[in-house]
Amino acid sequence: MKKAENAMYINKTINRKNVNKDIFDTILVTLYKKCPAEKEHSLDVSELCTKLGSALQLSETDINILRQAAALHDIGKIILDESILTSDSLSEEEFEKMQQHSIVGYRILNLFDDKLDIAELVYSHHERWDGTGYPQGLKGDQIPMLSRIISIVETYDRVSKKGELSLEERKKIALNVIKEGAGTQFDPQIAKAFLQMIEGQIKK
């Protein structure tokens, strides 16, 4: 009887995990179908965050968590209309809707046992070093370190992909955004490390 109960429990656990994976995958597929650029953004941010995590000499565990959180930082945008996702200029009302995505992402990730350790990081990736970010208005070291990394990298990636200028010019503009935001929007020490890493890659 005990063996049968254990087998049944294991079977239920496996089935639950399979169902959860299917649901989670469906959320991502739906988001990326609405806006294919979001998939490219997520992959690029995840890759760049991983490199920055290594440059900052984070532990392998933290780097793996950072990689996952960076890949899923915008999952909450599943609630947004395609018109908002693809717009370069948002109205005040649309921007307010956009701001909800970190909260929605947090709630989604908390529904899945294997995503609990990244939910808080996604929740906080739009906080600002000076305390004027959202959704909680956290300031400085109150913001999880890995969220501070995602904030810098995702801003750089967004800016470097905007406009009709050459990629080289867009990257220069993106670097200036990080430089100007260090100490206000971004953690100044992490921003410095990021700039050194990117400028080193460009020189190569």
Contact map, one row per residue, 1 for C-alpha under 8 A:
111110000000000000000000000000000000000000000000000000000000000000000000000000000000000000000000000000000000000000000000000000000000000000000000000000000000000000000000000000000000000000000000000000000000
111111000000000000000000000000000000000000000000000000000000000000000000000000000000000000000000000000000000000000000000000000000000000000000000000000000000000000000000000000000000000000000000000000000000
111111100000000000000000000000000000000000000000000000000000000000000000000000000000000000000000000000000000000000000000000000000000000000000000000000000000000000000000000000000000000000000000000000000000
111111110000000000000000000000000000000000000000000000000000000000000000000000000000000000000000000000000000000000000000000000000000000000000000000000000000000000000000000000000000000000000000000000000000
111111111000000000000000000000000000000000000000000000000000000000000000000000000000000000000000000000000000000000000000000000000000000000000000000000000000000000000000000000000000000000000000000000000000
011111111100000000000000000000000000000000000000000000000000000000000000000000000000000000000000000000000000000000000000000000000000000000000000000000000000000000000000000000000000000000000000000000000000
001111111110000000000000000000000000000000000000000000000000000000000000000000000000000000000000000000000000000000000000000000000000000000000000000000000000000000000000000000000000000000000000000000000000
000111111111000000000000000000000000000000000000000000000000000000000000000000000000000000000000000000000000000000000000000000000000000000000000000000000000000000000000000000000000000000000000000000000000
000011111111100000000000000000000000000000000000000000000000000000000000000000000000000000000000000000000000000000000000000000000000000000000000000000000000000000000000000000000000000000000000000000000000
000001111111110000000000000000000000000000000000000000000000000000000000000000000000000000000000000000000000000000000000000000000000000000000000000000000000000000000000000000000000000000000000000000000000
000000111111111000000000000000000000000000000000000000000000000000000000000000000000000000000000000000000000000000000000000000000000000000000000000000000000000000000000000000000000000000000000000000000000
000000011111111100000000000000000000000000000000000000000000000000000000000000000000000000000000000000000000000000000000000000000000000000000000000000000000000000000000000000000000000000000000000000000000
000000001111111110000000000000000000000000000000000000000000000000000000000000000000000000000000000000000000000000000000000000000000000000000000000000000000000000000000000000000000000000000000000000000000
000000000111111111000000000000000000000000000000000000000000000000000000000000000000000000000000000000000000000000000000000000000000000000000000000000000000000000000000000000000000000000000000000000000000
000000000011111111100000000000000000000000000000000000000000000000000000000000000000000000000000000000000000000000000000000000000000000000000000000000000000000000000000000000000000000000000000000000000000
000000000001111111110000000000000000000000000000000000000000000000000000000000000000000000000000000000000000000000000000000000000000000000000000000000000000000000000000000000000000000000000000000000000000
000000000000111111111000000000000000000000000000000000000000000000000000000000000000000000000000000000000000000000000000000000000000000000000000000000000000000000000000000000000000000000000000000000000000
000000000000011111111100000000000000000000000000000000000000000000000000000000000000000000000000000000000000000000000000000000000000000000000000000000000000000000000000000000000000000000000000000000000000
000000000000001111111110000000000000000000000000000000000000000000000000000000000000000000000000000000000000000000000000000000000000000000000000000000000000000000000000000000000000000000000000000000000000
000000000000000111111111000000000000000000000000000000000000000000000000000000000000000000000000000000000000000100000000000000000000000000000000000000000000000000000000000000000000000000000000000000000000
000000000000000011111111100000000000000000000000000000000000000000000000000000000000000000000000000000000000000000000000000000000000000000000000000000000000000000000000000000000000000000000000000000000000
000000000000000001111111110000000000000000000000000000000000000000000000000000000000000000000000000000000000000000000000000000000000000000000000000000000000000000000000000000000000000000000000000000000000
000000000000000000111111111000000000000000000000000000000000000000000000000000000000000000000000000000000000000000000000000000000000000000000000000000000000000000000000000000000000000000000000000000000000
000000000000000000011111111100000000000000000000000000000000000000000000000000000000000000000000000000000000000000000000000000000000000000000000000000000000000000000000000000000000000000000000000000000000
000000000000000000001111111110000000000000000000000000000000000000000000000000000000000000000000000000000000000000000000000000000000000000000000000000000000000000000000000000000000000000000000000000000000
000000000000000000000111111111000000000000000000000000000000000000000000000000000000000000000000000000000000000000000000000000000000000000000000000000000000000000000000000000000000000000000000000000000000
000000000000000000000011111111100000000000000000000000000000000000000000001001000000000000000000000000000000000000000000000000000000000000000000000000000000000000000000000000000000000000000000000000000000
000000000000000000000001111111110000000000000000000000000000000000000000001001000000000000000000000000000000000000000000000000000000000000000000000000000000000000000000000000000000000000000000000000000000
000000000000000000000000111111111000000000000000000000000000000000000000000000000000000000000000000000000000000000000000000000000000000000000000000000000000000000000000000000000000000000000000000000000000
000000000000000000000000011111111100000000000000000000000000000000000000000001000000000000000000000000000000000000000000000000000000000000000000000000000000000000000000000000000000000000000000000000000000
000000000000000000000000001111111111010000000000000000000000000000000000001011000000000000000000000000000000000000000000000000000000000000000000000000000000000000000000000000000000000000000000000000000000
000000000000000000000000000111111111111000000000000000000000000000000000000000000000000000000000000000000000000000000000000000000000000000000000000000000000000000000000000000000000000000000000000000000000
000000000000000000000000000011111111000000000000000000000000000000000000000000000000000000000000000000000000000000000000000000000000000000000000000000000000000000000000000000000000000000000000000000000000
000000000000000000000000000001111111000000000000000000000000000000000000000000000100100000000000000000000000000000000000000000000000000000000000000000000000000000000000000000000000000000000000000000000000
000000000000000000000000000000111111111000000000000000000000000000000000000000000100110000000000000000000000000000000000000000000000000000000000000000000000000000000000000000000000000000000000000000000000
000000000000000000000000000000111111111100000000000000000000000000000000000000000000000000000000000000000000000000000000000000000000000000000000000000000000000000000000000000000000000000000000000000000000
000000000000000000000000000000010011111110000000000000000000000000000000000000000000000000000000000000000000000000000000000000000000000000000000000000000000000000000000000000000000000000000000000000000000
000000000000000000000000000000110011111111000000000000000000000000000000010000000000000000000000000000000000000000000000000000000000000000000000000000000000000000000000000000000000000000000000000000000000
000000000000000000000000000000010011111111100000000000000000000000000000000000000000000000000000000000000000000000000000000000000000000000000000000000000000000000000000000000000000000000000000000000000000
000000000000000000000000000000000001111111110000000000000000000000000000000000000000000000000000000000000000000000000000000000000000000000000000000000000000000000000000000000000000000000000000000000000000
000000000000000000000000000000000000111111111000000000000000000000000000000000000000000000000000000000000000000000000000000000000000000000000000000000000100110000000000000000000000000000000000000000000000
000000000000000000000000000000000000011111111100000000000000000000000111110000000000000000000000000000000000000000000000000000000000000000000000000000000000000000000000000000000000000000000000000000000000
000000000000000000000000000000000000001111111110000000000000000000000010000000000000000000000000000000000000000000000000000000000000000000000000000000000000000000000000000000000000000000000000000000000000
000000000000000000000000000000000000000111111111000000000000000000000000000000000000000000000000000000000000000000000000000000000000000000000000000000000000100000000000000000000000000000000000000000000000
000000000000000000000000000000000000000011111111100000000000000000000110000000000000000000000000000000000000000000000000000000000000000000000000000001001100100000000000000000000000000000000000000000000000
000000000000000000000000000000000000000001111111110000000000000001111110000000000000000000000000000000000000000000000000000000000000000000000000000000000000000000000000000000000000000000000000000000000000
000000000000000000000000000000000000000000111111111000000000000000100000000000000000000000000000000000000000000000000000000000000000000000000000000000000000000000000000000000000000000000000000000000000000
000000000000000000000000000000000000000000011111111100000000000000000000000000000000000000000000000000000000000000000000000000000000000000000000000000001000000000000000000000000000000000000000000000000000
000000000000000000000000000000000000000000001111111110000000000001100100000000000000000000000000000000000000000000000000000000000000000000000000000011001000000000000000000000000000000000000000000000000000
000000000000000000000000000000000000000000000111111111000000001101100000000000000000000000000000000000000000000000000000000000000000000000000000000000000000000000000000000000000000000000000000000000000000
000000000000000000000000000000000000000000000011111111100000000000000000000000000000000000000000000000000000000000000000000000000000000000000000000000000000000000000000000000000000000000000000000000000000
000000000000000000000000000000000000000000000001111111110000000000000000000000000000000000000000000000000000000000000000000000000000000000000000000010000000000000000000000000000000000000000000110010000000
000000000000000000000000000000000000000000000000111111111100011001000000000000000000000000000000000000000000000000000000000000000000000000000000000000000000000000000000000000000000000000000000000000000000
000000000000000000000000000000000000000000000000011111111100001000000000000000000000000000000000000000000000000000000000000000000000000000000000000000000000000000000000000000000000000000000000000000000000
000000000000000000000000000000000000000000000000001111111100000000000000000000000000000000000000000000000000000000000000000000000000000000000000000000000000000000000000000000000000000000000000100010000000
000000000000000000000000000000000000000000000000000111111100000000000000000000000000000000000000000000000000000000000000000000000000000000000000000000000000000000000000000000000000000000000000100000000000
000000000000000000000000000000000000000000000000000011111110000000000000000000000000000000000000000000000000000000000000000000000000000000000000000000000000000000000000000000000000000000000000000000000000
000000000000000000000000000000000000000000000000000011111111011000000000000000000000000000000000000000000000000000000000000000000000000000000000000000000000000000000000000000000000000000000000000000000000
000000000000000000000000000000000000000000000000000000001111111000000000000000000000000000000000000000000000000000000000000000000000000000000000000000000000000000000000000000000000000000000000000000000000
000000000000000000000000000000000000000000000000000000000111111100000000000000000000000000000000000000000000000000000000000000000000000000000000000000000000000000000000000000000000000000000000000000000000
000000000000000000000000000000000000000000000000000000000011111110000000000000000000000000000000000000000000000000000000000000000000000000000000000000000000000000000000000000000000000000000000000000000000
000000000000000000000000000000000000000000000000000010000111111111000000000000000000000000000000000000000000000000000000000000000000000000000000000000000000000000000000000000000000000000000000000000000000
000000000000000000000000000000000000000000000000010011000111111111100000000000000000000000000000000000000000000000000000000000000000000000000000000000000000000000000000000000000000000000000000000000000000
000000000000000000000000000000000000000000000000010000000001111111110000000000000000000000000000000000000000000000000000000000000000000000000000000000000000000000000000000000000000000000000000000000000000
000000000000000000000000000000000000000000000000000000000000111111111000000000000000000000000000000000000000000000001100000000000000000000000000000000000000000000000000000000000000000000000000000000000000
000000000000000000000000000000000000000000000100110010000000011111111100000000000000000000000000000000000000000000000100000000000000000000000000010001000000000000000000000000000000000000000000000000000000
000000000000000000000000000000000000000000000110110000000000001111111110000000000000000000000000000000000000000000000000000000000000000000000000000000000000000000000000000000000000000000000000000000000000
000000000000000000000000000000000000000000000100000000000000000111111111000000000000000000000000000000000000000000000100000000000000000000000000000000000000000000000000000000000000000000000000000000000000
000000000000000000000000000000000000000000000100000000000000000011111111100000000000000000000000000000000000000000000110110000000000000000000000000000000000000000000000000000000000000000000000000000000000
000000000000000000000000000000000000000001001100100000000000000001111111100000000000000000000000000000000000000000000000010000000000000000000000000001000000000000000000000000000000000000000000000000000000
000000000000000000000000000000000000000001101100000000000000000000111111110000000000000000000000000000000000000000000000000000000000000000000000000000000000000000000000000000000000000000000000000000000000
000000000000000000000000000000000000000001000000000000000000000000011111111000000000000000000000000000000000000000000000010000000000000000000000000000000000000000000000000000000000000000000000000000000000
000000000000000000000000000000000000000001000000000000000000000000001111111100000000000000000000000001001000000000000000110010000000000000000000000000000000000000000000000000000000000000000000000000000000
000000000000000000000000000000000000010001000000000000000000000000000011111110000000000000000000000011001000000000000000010000000000000000000000000000000000000000000000000000000000000000000000000000000000
000000000000000000000000001100100000000000000000000000000000000000000001111111000000000000000000000010011000000000000000000000000000000000000000000000000000000000000000000000000000000000000000000000000000
000000000000000000000000000000000000000000000000000000000000000000000000111111100000000000000000000111111101000000000000000000000000000000000000000000000000000000000000000000000000000000000000000000000000
000000000000000000000000000000100000000000000000000000000000000000000000011111110000100000000000010010011000000000000000000000000000000000000000000000000000000000000000000000000000000000000000000000000000
000000000000000000000000001101100000000000000000000000000000000000000000001111110000000000000000000010000000000000000000000000000000000000000000000000000000000000000000000000000000000000000000000000000000
000000000000000000000000000000000000000000000000000000000000000000000000000111111000000000000000000010010000000000000000000000000000000000000000000000000000000000000000000000000000000000000000000000000000
000000000000000000000000000000000000000000000000000000000000000000000000000011111101100000000000110000000000000000000000000000000000000000000000000000000000000000000000000000000000000000000000000000000000
000000000000000000000000000000000000000000000000000000000000000000000000000000111111100000000000000000000000000000000000000000000000000000000000000000000000000000000000000000000000000000000000000000000000
000000000000000000000000000000000110000000000000000000000000000000000000000000011111110000000000000000000000000000000000000000000000000000000000000000000000000000000000000000000000000000000000000000000000
000000000000000000000000000000000000000000000000000000000000000000000000000000001111111000000000000000000000000000000000000000000000000000000000000000000000000000000000000000000000000000000000000000000000
000000000000000000000000000000000000000000000000000000000000000000000000000000011111111001000100010000000000000000000000000000000000000000000000000000000000000000000000000000000000000000000000000000000000
000000000000000000000000000000000110000000000000000000000000000000000000000010011111111000000000000000000000000000000000000000000000000000000000000000000000000000000000000000000000000000000000000000000000
000000000000000000000000000000000010000000000000000000000000000000000000000000000111111100000000000000000000000000000000000000000000000000000000000000000000000000000000000000000000000000000000000000000000
000000000000000000000000000000000000000000000000000000000000000000000000000000000011111111000000000000000000000000000000000000000000000000000000000000000000000000000000000000000000000000000000000000000000
000000000000000000000000000000000000000000000000000000000000000000000000000000000000011111000000000000000000000000000000000000000000000000000000000000000000000000000000000000000000000000000000000000000000
000000000000000000000000000000000000000000000000000000000000000000000000000000000000001111100000000000000000000000000000000000000000000000000000000000000000000000000000000000000000000000000000000000000000
000000000000000000000000000000000000000000000000000000000000000000000000000000000001001111111110000000000000000000000000000000000000000000000000000000000000000000000000000000000000000000000000000000000000
000000000000000000000000000000000000000000000000000000000000000000000000000000000000000011111110000000000000000000000000000000000000000000000000000000000000000000000000000000000000000000000000000000000000
000000000000000000000000000000000000000000000000000000000000000000000000000000000000000001111111000000000000000000000000000000000000000000000000000000000000000000000000000000000000000000000000000000000000
000000000000000000000000000000000000000000000000000000000000000000000000000000000000000001111111100000000000000000000000000000000000000000000000000000000000000000000000000000000000000000000000000000000000
000000000000000000000000000000000000000000000000000000000000000000000000000000000001000001111111110000000000000000000000000000000000000000000000000000000000000000000000000000000000000000000000000000000000
000000000000000000000000000000000000000000000000000000000000000000000000000000000000000001111111111000000000000000000000000000000000000000000000000000000000000000000000000000000000000000000000000000000000
000000000000000000000000000000000000000000000000000000000000000000000000000000000000000000011111111100000000000000000000000000000000000000000000000000000000000000000000000000000000000000000000000000000000
000000000000000000000000000000000000000000000000000000000000000000000000000000010000000000001111111110000000000000000000000000000000000000000000000000000000000000000000000000000000000000000000000000000000
000000000000000000000000000000000000000000000000000000000000000000000000000010010001000000000111111110000000000000000000000000000000000000000000000000000000000000000000000000000000000000000000000000000000
000000000000000000000000000000000000000000000000000000000000000000000000000000000000000000000011111111000000000000000000000000000000011000000000000000000000000000000000000000000000000000000000000000000000
000000000000000000000000000000000000000000000000000000000000000000000000000100000000000000000001111111110000000000000000000000000000001000000000000000000000000000000000000000000000000000000000000000000000
000000000000000000000000000000000000000000000000000000000000000000000000011111100000000000000000111111111000000000000000000000000000000000000000000000000000000000000000000000000000000000000000000000000000
000000000000000000000000000000000000000000000000000000000000000000000000110100000000000000000000001111111100000000000000011111000000001000000000000000000000000000000000000000000000000000000000000000000000
000000000000000000000000000000000000000000000000000000000000000000000000000100000000000000000000000111111110000000000000001000000000001000000000000000000000000000000000000000000000000000000000000000000000
000000000000000000000000000000000000000000000000000000000000000000000000001110100000000000000000000111111111000000000000000000000000000000000000000000000000000000000000000000000000000000000000000000000000
000000000000000000000000000000000000000000000000000000000000000000000000111110000000000000000000000011111111100000000010011000000000000000000000000000000000000000000000000000000000000000000000000000000000
000000000000000000000000000000000000000000000000000000000000000000000000000100000000000000000000000001111111110000000011011000000000000000000000000000000000000000000000000000000000000000000000000000000000
000000000000000000000000000000000000000000000000000000000000000000000000000000000000000000000000000000111111111000000010000000000000000000000000000000000000000000000000000000000000000000000000000000000000
000000000000000000000000000000000000000000000000000000000000000000000000000100000000000000000000000000011111111100000000000000000000000000000000000000000000000000000000000000000000000000000000000000000000
000000000000000000000000000000000000000000000000000000000000000000000000000000000000000000000000000000001111111100110110000000000000000000000000000000000000000000000000000000000000000000000000000000000000
000000000000000000000000000000000000000000000000000000000000000000000000000000000000000000000000000000000111111110110010000000000000000000000000000000000000000000000000000000000000000000000000000000000000
000000000000000000000000000000000000000000000000000000000000000000000000000000000000000000000000000000000011111110110000000000000000000000000000000000000000000000000000000000000000000000000000000000000000
000000000000000000010000000000000000000000000000000000000000000000000000000000000000000000000000000000000001111111110000000000000000000000000000000000000000000000000000000000000000000000000000000000000000
000000000000000000000000000000000000000000000000000000000000000000000000000000000000000000000000000000000000011111110000000000000000000000000000000000000000000000000000000000000000000000000000000000000000
000000000000000000000000000000000000000000000000000000000000000000000000000000000000000000000000000000000000000111111000000000000000000000000000000000000000000000000000000000000000000000000000000000000000
000000000000000000000000000000000000000000000000000000000000000000000000000000000000000000000000000000000000111111111110000000000000000000000000000000000000000000000000000000000000000000000000000000000000
000000000000000000000000000000000000000000000000000000000000000000000000000000000000000000000000000000000000111111111111000000000000000000000000000000000000000000000000000000000000000000000000000000000000
000000000000000000000000000000000000000000000000000000000000000010000000000000000000000000000000000000000000000001111111100000000000000000000000000000000000000000000000000000000000000000000000000000000000
000000000000000000000000000000000000000000000000000000000000000011011000000000000000000000000000000000000000100000111111110000000000000000000000000000000000000000000000000000000000000000000000000000000000
000000000000000000000000000000000000000000000000000000000000000000001000000000000000000000000000000000001110110000111111111000000000000000000000000000000000000000000000000000000000000000000000000000000000
000000000000000000000000000000000000000000000000000000000000000000000000000000000000000000000000000000000100000000011111111100000000000000000000000000000000000000000000000000000000000000000000000000000000
000000000000000000000000000000000000000000000000000000000000000000001000100000000000000000000000000000000000000000001111111110000000000000000001011000000000000000000000000000000000000000000000000000000000
000000000000000000000000000000000000000000000000000000000000000000001101110000000000000000000000000001001100000000000111111110000000000000000000001000000000000000000000000000000000000000000000000000000000
000000000000000000000000000000000000000000000000000000000000000000000000000000000000000000000000000001101100000000000011111111000000001000000000000000000000000000000000000000000000000000000000000000000000
000000000000000000000000000000000000000000000000000000000000000000000000000000000000000000000000000001000000000000000001111111100000011100000011001000000000000000000000000000000000000000000000000000000000
000000000000000000000000000000000000000000000000000000000000000000000000100000000000000000000000000001000000000000000000111111100000000000000000001101100000000000000000000000000000000000000000000000000000
000000000000000000000000000000000000000000000000000000000000000000000000000000000000000000000000000001000000000000000000001111110000111000000000000000100000000000000000000000000000000000000000000000000000
000000000000000000000000000000000000000000000000000000000000000000000000000000000000000000000000000000000000000000000000000111111011111111100010000100100000000000000000000000000000000000000000000000000000
000000000000000000000000000000000000000000000000000000000000000000000000000000000000000000000000000000000000000000000000000001111111110011110000000000000000000000000000000000000000000111000000000000000000
000000000000000000000000000000000000000000000000000000000000000000000000000000000000000000000000000000000000000000000000000000111111100001111010000000000000000000000000000000000000001111100000000000000000
000000000000000000000000000000000000000000000000000000000000000000000000000000000000000000000000000000000000000000000000000000011111100000110000000000000000000000000000000000000000001110000000000000000000
000000000000000000000000000000000000000000000000000000000000000000000000000000000000000000000000000000000000000000000000000000111111100011110000000000000000000000000000000000000000000000000000000000000000
000000000000000000000000000000000000000000000000000000000000000000000000000000000000000000000000000000000000000000000000000000111111110011100000000000000000000000000000000000000000000000000000000000000000
000000000000000000000000000000000000000000000000000000000000000000000000000000000000000000000000000000000000000000000000000001111111111111000000000000000000000000000000000000000000000010000000000000000000
000000000000000000000000000000000000000000000000000000000000000000000000000000000000000000000000001000000000000000000000000101110001111111000000000000000000000000000000000000000000000000000000000000000000
000000000000000000000000000000000000000000000000000000000000000000000000000000000000000000000000001101100000000000000000001101100000111110000000000000000000000000000000000000000000000000000000000000000000
000000000000000000000000000000000000000000000000000000000000000000000000000000000000000000000000000000000000000000000000000100100000111111000000000000000000000000000000000000000000000000000000000000000000
000000000000000000000000000000000000000000000000000000000000000000000000000000000000000000000000000000000000000000000000000000110011111111100000000000000000000000000000000000000000000000000000000000000000
000000000000000000000000000000000000000000000000000000000000000000000000000000000000000000000000000000000000000000000000000000111011110111110110000000000000000000000000000000000000000000000000000000000000
000000000000000000000000000000000000000000000000000000000000000000000000000000000000000000000000000000000000000000000000000000111111000011111110000000000000000000000000000000000000000000000000000000000000
000000000000000000000000000000000000000000000000000000000000000000000000000000000000000000000000000000000000000000000000000000011110000001111110000000000000000000000000000000000000000000100000000000000000
000000000000000000000000000000000000000000000000000000000000000000000000000000000000000000000000000000000000000000000000000000001000000000111111100000000000000000000000000000000000000000000000000000000000
000000000000000000000000000000000000000000000000000000000000000000000000000000000000000000000000000000000000000000000000000000000000000001111111000000000000000000000000000000000000000000000000000000000000
000000000000000000000000000000000000000000000000000000000000000000000000000000000000000000000000000000000000000000000000000100101000000001111111101100000000000000000000000000000000000000000000000000000000
000000000000000000000000000000000000000000000000000000000000000000000000000000000000000000000000000000000000000000000000100100000000000000001111111100000000000000000000000000000000000000000000000000000000
000000000000000000000000000000000000000000000000000000000000000000000000000000000000000000000000000000000000000000000000000000000000000000001011111110000000000000000000000000000000000000000000000000000000
000000000000000000000000000000000000000000000000000000000000000001000000000000000000000000000000000000000000000000000000100000000000000000000001111111000000000000000000000000000000000000000000000000000000
000000000000000000000000000000000000000000000000000000000000000000000000000000000000000000000000000000000000000000000000110110000000000000000011111111100000000000000000000000000000000000000000000000000000
000000000000000000000000000000000000000000000000000000000000000000000000000000000000000000000000000000000000000000000000000010100000000000000011111111110000000000000000000000000000000001100100000000000000
000000000000000000000000000000000000000000000000100100000000000000000000000000000000000000000000000000000000000000000000000000000000000000000000111111111000000000000000000000000000000000000100000000000000
000000000000000000000000000000000000000000001000100000000000000001000100000000000000000000000000000000000000000000000000000010000000000000000000011111111100000000000000000000000000000000000000000000000000
000000000000000000000000000000000000000000000000000000000000000000000000000000000000000000000000000000000000000000000000000011100000000000000000001111111110000000000000000000000000000001000000000000000000
000000000000000000000000000000000000000000000000000000000000000000000000000000000000000000000000000000000000000000000000000000000000000000000000000111111111000000000000000000000100000001000010000000000000
000000000000000000000000000000000000000000001001100000000000000000000000000000000000000000000000000000000000000000000000000000000000000000000000000011111111100000000000000000000000000000000000000000000000
000000000000000000000000000000000000000010001000000000000000000000000000000000000000000000000000000000000000000000000000000000000000000000000000000001111111110000000000000000000000000000000000000000000000
000000000000000000000000000000000000000000000000000000000000000000000000000000000000000000000000000000000000000000000000000000000000000000000000000000111111111000000000000001000100000000000000000000000000
000000000000000000000000000000000000000000000000000000000000000000000000000000000000000000000000000000000000000000000000000000000000000000000000000000011111111100000000001001101100000000000000000000000000
000000000000000000000000000000000000000010011000000000000000000000000000000000000000000000000000000000000000000000000000000000000000000000000000000000001111111110000000000001000000000000000000000000000000
000000000000000000000000000000000000000010000000000000000000000000000000000000000000000000000000000000000000000000000000000000000000000000000000000000000111111111000000000000000000000000000000000000000000
000000000000000000000000000000000000000000000000000000000000000000000000000000000000000000000000000000000000000000000000000000000000000000000000000000000011111111000000011011000000000000000000000000000000
000000000000000000000000000000000000000000000000000000000000000000000000000000000000000000000000000000000000000000000000000000000000000000000000000000000001111111000010011111000000000000000000000000000000
000000000000000000000000000000000000000000000000000000000000000000000000000000000000000000000000000000000000000000000000000000000000000000000000000000000000111111100010010000000000000000000000000000000000
000000000000000000000000000000000000000000000000000000000000000000000000000000000000000000000000000000000000000000000000000000000000000000000000000000000000011111110000010000000000000000000000000000000000
000000000000000000000000000000000000000000000000000000000000000000000000000000000000000000000000000000000000000000000000000000000000000000000000000000000000000011111000010000000000000000000000000000000000
000000000000000000000000000000000000000000000000000000000000000000000000000000000000000000000000000000000000000000000000000000000000000000000000000000000000000001111100000000000000000000000000000000000000
000000000000000000000000000000000000000000000000000000000000000000000000000000000000000000000000000000000000000000000000000000000000000000000000000000000000000000111110110000000000000000000000000000000000
000000000000000000000000000000000000000000000000000000000000000000000000000000000000000000000000000000000000000000000000000000000000000000000000000000000000000000011111110000000000000000000000000000000000
000000000000000000000000000000000000000000000000000000000000000000000000000000000000000000000000000000000000000000000000000000000000000000000000000000000000000110001111111000000000000000000000000000000000
000000000000000000000000000000000000000000000000000000000000000000000000000000000000000000000000000000000000000000000000000000000000000000000000000000000000000000000111111100000000000000000000000000000000
000000000000000000000000000000000000000000000000000000000000000000000000000000000000000000000000000000000000000000000000000000000000000000000000000000000000000000001111111110000000000000000000000000000000
000000000000000000000000000000000000000000000000000000000000000000000000000000000000000000000000000000000000000000000000000000000000000000000000000000000000001111101111111111000000000000000000000000000000
000000000000000000000000000000000000000000000000000000000000000000000000000000000000000000000000000000000000000000000000000000000000000000000000000000000001001100000011111111100000000000000000000000000000
000000000000000000000000000000000000000000000000000000000000000000000000000000000000000000000000000000000000000000000000000000000000000000000000000000000000000100000001111111110000000000000000000000000000
000000000000000000000000000000000000000000000000000000000000000000000000000000000000000000000000000000000000000000000000000000000000000000000000000000000000001100000000111111111000000000000000000000000000
000000000000000000000000000000000000000000000000000000000000000000000000000000000000000000000000000000000000000000000000000000000000000000000000000000000011101100000000011111111100000000000000000000000000
000000000000000000000000000000000000000000000000000000000000000000000000000000000000000000000000000000000000000000000000000000000000000000000000000000000001000000000000001111111110000000000000001000000000
000000000000000000000000000000000000000000000000000000000000000000000000000000000000000000000000000000000000000000000000000000000000000000000000000000000000000000000000000111111111000000000000000000000000
000000000000000000000000000000000000000000000000000000000000000000000000000000000000000000000000000000000000000000000000000000000000000000000000000000000001000000000000000011111111100000000000000000000000
000000000000000000000000000000000000000000000000000000000000000000000000000000000000000000000000000000000000000000000000000000000000000000000000000000010011000000000000000001111111110001000010001000000000
000000000000000000000000000000000000000000000000000000000000000000000000000000000000000000000000000000000000000000000000000000000000000000000000000000000000000000000000000000111111110000000011001000000000
000000000000000000000000000000000000000000000000000000000000000000000000000000000000000000000000000000000000000000000000000000000000000000000000000000000000000000000000000000011111110000000000000000000000
000000000000000000000000000000000000000000000000000000000000000000000000000000000000000000000000000000000000000000000000000000000000000000000000000000000000000000000000000000001111111111000000000000000000
000000000000000000000000000000000000000000000000000000000000000000000000000000000000000000000000000000000000000000000000000000000000000000000000000000000000000000000000000000000111111111110011000000000000
000000000000000000000000000000000000000000000000000000000000000000000000000000000000000000000000000000000000000000000000000000001100000000000000000000000000000000000000000000000000111111110000000000000000
000000000000000000000000000000000000000000000000000000000000000000000000000000000000000000000000000000000000000000000000000000011100000000000000000000000000000000000000000000000000111111100000000000000000
000000000000000000000000000000000000000000000000000000000000000000000000000000000000000000000000000000000000000000000000000000011100100000000000000000000000000000000000000000000000111111100000000000000000
000000000000000000000000000000000000000000000000000000000000000000000000000000000000000000000000000000000000000000000000000000011000000000000000000100110000000000000000000000000100111111110110000000000000
000000000000000000000000000000000000000000000000000000000000000000000000000000000000000000000000000000000000000000000000000000001000000000010000000100000000000000000000000000000000011111111110000000000000
000000000000000000000000000000000000000000000000000000000000000000000000000000000000000000000000000000000000000000000000000000000000000000000000000000000000000000000000000000000000011001111111000000000000
000000000000000000000000000000000000000000000000000000000000000000000000000000000000000000000000000000000000000000000000000000000000000000000000000000000000000000000000000000000000000000111111100000000000
000000000000000000000000000000000000000000000000000000000000000000000000000000000000000000000000000000000000000000000000000000000000000000000000000110000000000000000000000000000000000001111111110000000000
000000000000000000000000000000000000000000000000000000000000000000000000000000000000000000000000000000000000000000000000000000000000000000000000000000010000000000000000000000000110010001111111111000000000
000000000000000000000000000000000000000000000000000000000000000000000000000000000000000000000000000000000000000000000000000000000000000000000000000000000000000000000000000000000010010000011111111100000000
000000000000000000000000000000000000000000000000000100110000000000000000000000000000000000000000000000000000000000000000000000000000000000000000000000000000000000000000000000000000000000001111111110000000
000000000000000000000000000000000000000000000000000100000000000000000000000000000000000000000000000000000000000000000000000000000000000000000000000000000000000000000000000000000000000000000111111111000000
000000000000000000000000000000000000000000000000000000000000000000000000000000000000000000000000000000000000000000000000000000000000000000000000000000000000000000000000000000100110000000000011111111100000
000000000000000000000000000000000000000000000000000000000000000000000000000000000000000000000000000000000000000000000000000000000000000000000000000000000000000000000000000000000000000000000001111111110000
000000000000000000000000000000000000000000000000000100100000000000000000000000000000000000000000000000000000000000000000000000000000000000000000000000000000000000000000000000000000000000000000111111111000
000000000000000000000000000000000000000000000000000000000000000000000000000000000000000000000000000000000000000000000000000000000000000000000000000000000000000000000000000000000000000000000000011111111100
000000000000000000000000000000000000000000000000000000000000000000000000000000000000000000000000000000000000000000000000000000000000000000000000000000000000000000000000000000000000000000000000001111111110
000000000000000000000000000000000000000000000000000000000000000000000000000000000000000000000000000000000000000000000000000000000000000000000000000000000000000000000000000000000000000000000000000111111111
000000000000000000000000000000000000000000000000000000000000000000000000000000000000000000000000000000000000000000000000000000000000000000000000000000000000000000000000000000000000000000000000000011111111
000000000000000000000000000000000000000000000000000000000000000000000000000000000000000000000000000000000000000000000000000000000000000000000000000000000000000000000000000000000000000000000000000001111111
000000000000000000000000000000000000000000000000000000000000000000000000000000000000000000000000000000000000000000000000000000000000000000000000000000000000000000000000000000000000000000000000000000111111
000000000000000000000000000000000000000000000000000000000000000000000000000000000000000000000000000000000000000000000000000000000000000000000000000000000000000000000000000000000000000000000000000000011111
